[in-house]
């Protein structure tokens, strides 16, 4: 078991091009959910006893497509200490069997691992299914369902023993940035009001409305730091669970070109007709704890034909904000721009504004920047006037809002869309950004309409660490 540097204990998502998963594939019932989840194990004995083959149980994974790919938490695999992982799969008329699980890619920064069952169990006689992924943002108050499978005797498990399925409903109520391992970038977790049991790491968290996977279990949330992973997992009180958003898995799937099925809401517009890259899966960045004042980071990003950030140009951005922003944007996913129905590379502007309140309140601050010089090279729209939002008086914490803006060839807003909402901050964010001015994007020396993503991150003045989660 490992230690986390933040306040939770661990227990044990792909865009192909978007047209591949434009239709939603929803699990029909509880049986479909059960068929997609499998224990991650390590066989111990070479010969069976009257209870079958003995194995070590580490956590859960879940299938995402018919090719046998599955997702789990990376720390589940780390418990094998380099050993070969297997999954335990049920058969319609025979005992469960071990199936090799090949590690495809691991993101230890955000605790994500992609595996592939070999041979593909969807082509054999196994009781398996897959779950769609929902890349729309999880909002507070959203109902979720957690589900996992464990042996009835986890410390003395055999293949012929009965298994236990744990399933519980909860509700998302807060978000928290946490460093999942020492020296790693911070990951944005969502918290839900239900206890997490030992062995649930890597199991899916499903949205009750879309039936798509919105994240996977990271562990039980604990208030103190450096707590052993297993601590607090069998307490009698309901507790709070922490989950990694499926966003971070989607980034890996897109990186490897692995397809998946979608349980998400509709994109901003038809991806087959969009001349601009369309954001699909985004998260905000943490407000650096060491920052004494606010700051802004402006990027010009080239999105390639697979929807990845292939080139990131820093227009401006001071430390320590820039480092966190770059780490965040590298996990973002897009539907690529299209020309005559075919994906083409295109640029999009991205601006992060970190603002904080002051006591006593100060007047709204505006920032002016020089217009970029005329150039024949292509570039995205760039802000030349930004306005800091008025910190809402009723707000008592931190928050973030993500907006997608279409900037026309004159540098004005043509349309906007809230990608990530916040009950406390959205109104102030939208009002502020509507006062911004841009130098328009250019292509082949001409001014053009172009997309711009604006991320506004709020912090109370004087706070240097994240607030504890609110119930």
C-alpha positions as a printed Julia matrix, in Angstrom:
471×3 Matrix{Float64}:
   0.0     0.0     0.0
   1.24    3.49   -0.79
   0.83    6.82    0.95
  -0.86    9.85   -0.55
   0.38   13.35    0.11
  -3.18   14.71    0.28
  -6.34   13.93    2.2
  -7.75   10.67    0.87
  -7.02    6.98    1.05
  -6.94    4.92   -2.15
  -8.74    1.59   -2.35
  -8.46   -0.16   -5.01
 -11.82    6.95  -20.6
 -11.5     8.33  -26.58
 -12.34    9.99  -28.96
 -11.63    8.3   -32.28
 -12.71   10.69  -34.56
 -15.9    11.84  -32.89
 -18.14   10.37  -35.6
 -17.27    6.89  -34.35
 -19.17    7.47  -31.12
 -21.69   10.15  -32.02
 -24.58    7.95  -30.91
 -24.97    7.22  -27.2
 -24.61    3.59  -26.11
 -26.25    3.26  -22.65
 -26.07    0.2   -20.44
 -29.55   -1.29  -20.44
 -29.69   -2.52  -16.84
 -27.75   -3.64  -13.79
 -26.65   -6.81  -15.59
 -24.92   -4.74  -18.27
 -23.08   -2.76  -15.61
 -21.97   -5.95  -13.87
 -20.75   -7.46  -17.15
 -18.37   -4.54  -17.76
 -16.63   -4.67  -14.36
 -13.91   -7.19  -13.55
 -11.55   -7.81  -10.63
  -7.84   -7.21  -11.26
  -5.92  -10.1    -9.75
  -2.72  -12.12   -9.66
  -2.87  -15.97   -9.78
  -1.0   -17.69   -6.95
  -1.43  -21.45   -7.49
  -0.63  -23.47  -10.59
  -3.04  -26.28   -9.67
  -6.61  -26.0    -8.35
  -8.04  -27.09   -5.0
 -11.66  -27.88   -4.25
 -12.17  -24.08   -4.17
 -10.52  -23.55   -7.54
  -7.39  -21.48   -8.13
  -6.15  -19.12   -5.44
  -5.43  -15.49   -6.36
  -4.56  -12.08   -4.91
  -7.19   -9.38   -5.36
  -6.11   -5.75   -5.95
  -9.02   -3.71   -7.29
 -11.36   -3.3   -10.25
 -11.3    -2.32  -13.9
 -14.05   -1.85  -16.49
 -14.31   -2.46  -20.24
 -14.86    0.5   -22.58
 -15.18   -1.19  -25.99
 -15.57   -4.5   -27.82
 -11.83   -4.73  -28.47
 -11.15   -5.68  -24.86
  -9.7    -2.37  -23.6
 -10.34   -1.47  -19.98
  -9.55    1.31  -17.5
  -8.35    1.13  -13.91
  -6.47    3.24  -11.38
  -2.71    3.06  -11.87
  -2.07    2.48   -8.17
  -4.0    -0.8    -8.44
  -1.24   -2.09  -10.73
   1.54   -0.67   -8.57
   0.5    -3.06   -5.8
   1.64   -5.95   -8.02
   5.23   -4.61   -7.77
   5.97   -5.35  -11.4
   3.98   -8.58  -11.58
   1.78   -9.41  -14.57
  -1.86   -8.34  -13.97
  -4.76  -10.59  -14.85
  -8.5   -10.11  -14.79
 -11.01  -12.64  -13.51
 -13.91  -13.19  -15.93
 -17.11  -15.17  -15.59
 -18.24  -17.77  -18.13
 -21.87  -18.72  -18.82
 -21.54  -22.42  -17.9
 -18.09  -22.82  -16.36
 -15.87  -21.59  -13.55
 -14.37  -18.07  -13.73
 -11.06  -17.89  -15.58
  -7.94  -15.74  -15.46
  -7.33  -13.65  -18.58
  -4.06  -11.82  -19.22
  -4.33   -8.0   -19.01
  -1.6    -6.27  -21.03
  -0.64   -2.78  -19.85
  -1.1    -0.39  -22.8
  -0.29    2.99  -21.2
  -0.07    4.46  -17.69
  -0.41    8.07  -16.53
   0.98    8.08  -12.99
   0.49   11.85  -12.68
  -3.29   11.34  -12.7
  -3.39    7.69  -11.58
  -4.85    6.25  -14.81
  -3.99    2.96  -16.52
  -5.29    1.5   -19.79
  -5.17   -2.29  -20.16
  -6.17   -4.75  -22.87
  -7.45   -8.24  -22.19
  -5.6   -10.88  -24.25
  -7.12  -12.77  -25.95
 -10.1   -10.5   -26.52
 -12.88  -11.84  -24.22
 -15.58  -10.32  -26.44
 -14.63  -12.92  -29.06
 -14.82  -15.78  -26.55
 -17.39  -17.35  -24.26
 -17.36  -14.84  -21.46
 -20.08  -12.76  -19.79
 -18.65   -9.34  -20.65
 -19.94   -5.92  -21.69
 -18.63   -2.37  -21.98
 -19.57    1.02  -20.54
 -19.84    4.33  -22.45
 -17.79    7.31  -21.27
 -19.32   10.7   -20.52
 -16.96   13.59  -21.22
 -19.42   16.29  -20.18
 -18.46   17.99  -16.92
 -19.76   16.66  -13.6
 -21.69   19.33  -11.71
 -22.41   19.52   -7.96
 -25.68   17.81   -7.12
 -25.37   15.3    -9.95
 -26.47   11.81   -8.95
 -23.9     9.06   -9.49
 -23.7     5.31   -8.98
 -20.61    3.37   -7.91
 -20.3    -0.33   -8.62
 -17.55   -2.87   -7.97
 -16.94   -6.61   -7.59
 -14.85   -8.28   -4.87
 -14.29  -11.83   -3.64
 -16.28  -12.83   -0.56
 -12.96  -13.54    1.19
 -10.55  -10.9    -0.21
  -7.5   -12.09    1.76
  -8.08  -15.76    0.91
  -9.67  -15.66   -2.55
 -10.35  -18.63   -4.84
 -11.99  -18.72   -8.23
 -14.87  -20.98   -7.14
 -15.79  -18.82   -4.15
 -18.75  -16.49   -4.4
 -18.15  -12.86   -5.34
 -19.85   -9.81   -3.85
 -21.07   -6.85   -5.88
 -21.07   -3.49   -4.07
 -23.35   -0.87   -5.6
 -24.41    2.42   -4.05
 -25.98    5.71   -5.11
 -24.44    9.05   -4.15
 -24.28   12.67   -5.16
 -21.37   14.84   -6.3
 -20.94   17.76   -3.92
 -17.46   19.23   -4.26
 -14.19   19.33   -6.2
 -10.65   19.39   -4.89
  -7.2    19.51   -6.45
  -4.86   16.94   -4.94
  -1.34   15.71   -5.59
  -1.92   11.98   -5.98
   1.7    11.1    -5.39
   4.72   13.03   -4.19
   6.28   15.2    -6.9
   3.33   14.79   -9.31
   1.14   17.55  -10.79
  -2.17   18.11   -9.05
  -5.27   16.28  -10.28
  -8.79   17.63   -9.98
 -10.94   15.09   -8.12
 -14.67   15.12   -7.54
 -16.08   14.09   -4.17
 -19.3    12.16   -3.65
 -21.2    11.45   -0.45
 -20.72    7.75   -0.04
 -18.24    5.5     1.7
 -15.64    3.71   -0.43
 -14.78    0.15    0.58
 -11.45   -1.6     0.43
 -10.93   -3.0    -3.08
 -13.07   -0.47   -4.97
 -10.16    1.41   -6.53
 -10.52    1.61  -10.3
 -14.25    0.82  -10.32
 -16.5     3.07  -12.44
 -18.58    6.0   -11.21
 -21.61    6.28  -13.52
 -23.86    9.31  -13.99
 -27.48    8.47  -13.17
 -28.81   10.63  -16.04
 -26.61    9.75  -19.03
 -25.54    6.3   -17.75
 -22.03    7.18  -18.92
 -18.89    6.78  -16.81
 -17.89   10.16  -15.35
 -14.94    8.9   -13.34
 -13.37    6.03  -11.44
 -12.86    5.5    -7.73
  -9.61    6.8    -6.29
 -10.29    6.2    -2.63
 -11.94    7.28    0.59
 -11.52   10.99    1.29
  -9.66   11.73    4.55
  -8.98   15.08    6.14
  -5.4    14.49    7.3
  -2.44   14.03    4.97
  -0.05   11.09    4.69
  -2.65    8.54    5.8
  -2.18    4.84    4.91
  -4.31    3.82    1.96
  -6.4     1.31    3.82
  -7.21    3.59    6.74
 -10.8     4.65    7.26
 -12.26    2.35    4.66
 -14.37    0.17    6.94
 -15.81    2.92    9.13
 -19.49    2.72   10.04
 -20.32    6.27    8.94
 -21.17    6.87    5.25
 -18.0     8.87    4.57
 -16.91   10.66    1.41
 -15.49    9.06   -1.72
 -12.97   10.64   -4.12
 -12.99    9.91   -7.85
 -10.7    10.78  -10.76
 -12.73   12.38  -13.59
 -12.86   10.29  -16.74
 -11.31   13.3   -18.48
  -7.79   12.09  -17.66
  -8.47    8.65  -19.13
  -9.92   10.19  -22.3
  -6.62   12.02  -22.8
  -4.73    8.7   -22.75
  -7.22    6.99  -25.05
  -6.96    9.8   -27.55
  -3.18    9.73  -27.33
  -3.13    6.02  -28.26
  -5.97    6.25  -30.81
  -8.19    3.82  -28.87
 -11.92    4.12  -29.67
 -14.67    4.2   -27.07
 -18.42    4.65  -26.86
 -19.94    7.88  -25.64
 -22.6     8.52  -23.04
 -22.02   12.28  -23.23
 -24.26   15.17  -24.12
 -24.15   16.62  -27.62
 -21.05   18.66  -28.59
 -21.3    22.4   -29.22
 -22.05   21.81  -32.88
 -21.88   19.09  -35.49
 -18.18   18.07  -35.52
 -18.45   17.06  -39.16
 -19.25   20.66  -40.12
 -17.11   22.67  -37.69
 -14.34   24.83  -39.13
 -12.91   25.3   -35.61
 -11.61   22.75  -33.08
 -14.43   21.92  -30.67
 -13.55   21.27  -26.99
 -14.71   17.89  -25.74
 -13.07   17.18  -22.39
 -11.58   20.01  -20.31
 -10.62   20.61  -16.68
  -9.44   23.75  -14.9
  -6.0    24.27  -13.38
  -5.21   24.57   -9.68
  -4.59   28.02   -8.24
  -0.89   27.83   -7.25
  -0.65   27.87   -3.47
   2.59   29.87   -3.64
   1.08   32.68   -5.75
   0.68   35.93   -3.79
  -1.33   37.71   -6.47
  -3.33   36.81   -9.56
  -2.05   36.38  -13.09
  -2.91   35.5   -16.69
  -1.61   32.88  -19.11
  -2.31   33.13  -22.85
  -1.6    30.22  -25.2
  -1.85   29.7   -28.97
  -2.47   25.97  -29.5
  -2.43   23.92  -32.7
  -4.99   21.1   -32.58
  -4.04   18.28  -34.95
  -6.3    16.01  -37.01
  -6.78   13.64  -34.06
  -7.9    16.38  -31.68
  -4.64   16.61  -29.73
  -2.66   19.69  -28.68
   0.24   19.14  -31.08
   1.93   22.51  -30.53
   1.56   24.95  -27.64
   2.93   28.48  -28.03
   3.17   30.59  -24.9
   2.06   34.14  -25.75
   2.48   35.28  -22.16
   2.4    33.62  -18.76
   4.37   34.16  -15.57
   5.51   31.48  -13.14
   4.06   29.75  -11.12
   0.83   29.92  -13.17
   2.37   28.81  -16.46
   3.61   25.43  -15.24
   0.21   24.37  -13.91
  -1.58   25.62  -17.02
   0.69   23.72  -19.41
   0.27   20.49  -17.42
  -3.51   20.96  -17.54
  -3.87   21.8   -21.24
  -1.85   18.76  -22.24
  -4.7    16.61  -20.89
  -7.44   18.4   -22.89
  -9.27   16.72  -25.79
 -10.86   18.25  -28.89
 -12.8    17.32  -31.95
 -10.59   18.57  -34.8
 -11.58   21.29  -37.23
 -12.91   20.03  -40.56
 -12.7    21.16  -44.15
 -15.06   19.53  -46.64
 -15.82   16.94  -43.97
 -12.16   15.98  -43.44
 -10.18   16.71  -40.25
  -7.56   19.46  -40.61
  -5.14   21.06  -38.14
  -6.25   24.43  -36.78
  -5.34   26.85  -34.02
  -7.35   27.84  -30.97
  -6.64   30.49  -28.35
  -6.64   29.59  -24.65
  -6.56   32.12  -21.8
  -6.38   31.32  -18.09
  -7.14   34.18  -15.71
  -6.38   33.68  -12.01
  -8.17   36.26   -9.9
  -8.73   36.7    -6.19
 -10.83   38.78   -3.84
  -9.5    41.63   -1.74
 -10.55   43.02    1.61
 -11.65   45.72    1.36
 -12.98   45.08   -2.17
 -11.12   46.93   -4.9
 -12.32   48.32   -8.2
 -12.46   45.95  -11.15
  -9.05   45.73  -12.79
  -8.46   45.94  -16.55
  -5.26   44.85  -18.32
  -4.13   46.19  -21.7
  -1.69   44.39  -23.97
  -0.02   45.31  -27.25
  -1.64   43.99  -30.4
   0.42   41.33  -32.15
   2.33   42.64  -35.18
   0.93   41.9   -38.67
   2.18   38.54  -39.84
   1.56   36.08  -42.63
   1.76   33.17  -40.19
  -1.43   31.64  -38.84
  -2.39   32.38  -35.25
  -5.39   32.26  -32.95
  -7.26   35.25  -31.55
  -5.39   36.94  -28.7
  -6.81   39.12  -25.91
  -5.57   42.73  -25.97
  -7.89   43.91  -23.17
  -8.94   41.72  -20.27
 -11.13   42.6   -17.29
 -10.97   40.81  -13.97
 -14.37   39.65  -12.69
 -15.93   41.09   -9.58
 -15.54   38.47   -6.85
 -19.08   37.5    -5.77
 -19.78   38.81   -2.26
 -21.81   35.73   -1.36
 -19.07   33.27   -2.3
 -17.09   31.69    0.51
 -14.6    29.58   -1.38
 -12.76   28.84   -4.6
 -14.17   27.97   -7.99
 -13.65   28.01  -11.74
 -15.64   28.68  -14.9
 -14.72   27.56  -18.44
 -16.15   29.42  -21.44
 -15.93   28.78  -25.17
 -16.02   31.99  -27.2
 -16.2    32.52  -30.94
 -14.22   35.66  -31.82
 -15.1    37.22  -35.19
 -12.75   38.78  -37.73
 -13.18   42.18  -36.02
 -12.07   40.87  -32.62
 -15.57   40.86  -31.07
 -17.56   38.03  -29.51
 -19.84   36.33  -32.03
 -21.1    33.61  -29.67
 -20.31   32.12  -26.29
 -21.04   28.91  -24.41
 -20.45   27.95  -20.77
 -18.57   24.64  -20.78
 -18.13   24.43  -17.02
 -20.69   26.14  -14.86
 -20.44   27.36  -11.27
 -23.42   28.55   -9.29
 -21.26   31.05   -7.38
 -19.04   32.41  -10.13
 -20.57   31.97  -13.6
 -22.49   35.25  -13.75
 -19.44   37.28  -12.73
 -17.24   35.37  -15.18
 -19.53   35.87  -18.18
 -20.06   39.57  -17.41
 -16.31   40.11  -17.16
 -15.34   38.28  -20.35
 -17.93   40.19  -22.39
 -15.8    43.26  -21.7
 -12.69   41.71  -23.22
 -11.29   42.71  -26.62
  -9.24   40.57  -29.0
  -6.92   40.78  -31.94
  -8.63   38.38  -34.37
  -7.1    35.15  -35.5
  -5.38   35.01  -38.89
  -5.03   32.43  -41.61
  -2.95   32.94  -44.75
  -2.56   36.61  -43.8
  -6.31   37.32  -43.45
  -8.36   37.97  -40.33
 -10.8    35.14  -39.57
 -13.38   33.98  -37.05
 -11.7    31.75  -34.49
 -12.38   29.87  -31.27
 -11.18   30.96  -27.85
 -11.35   29.09  -24.54
 -11.33   31.24  -21.41
 -10.77   29.68  -17.98
 -11.44   31.92  -14.98
 -10.18   30.64  -11.62
 -11.25   32.35   -8.39
  -9.58   32.38   -4.99
 -10.28   34.22   -1.76
  -7.53   36.7    -0.9
  -5.0    35.41    1.59
  -5.77   31.7     1.06
  -2.61   29.78    0.19
  -4.03   26.24    0.44
  -7.19   24.6    -0.83
 -10.17   24.78    1.48
 -11.45   21.56    3.1
 -14.38   19.98    1.28
 -17.8    21.33    2.2
 -20.68   18.98    2.96
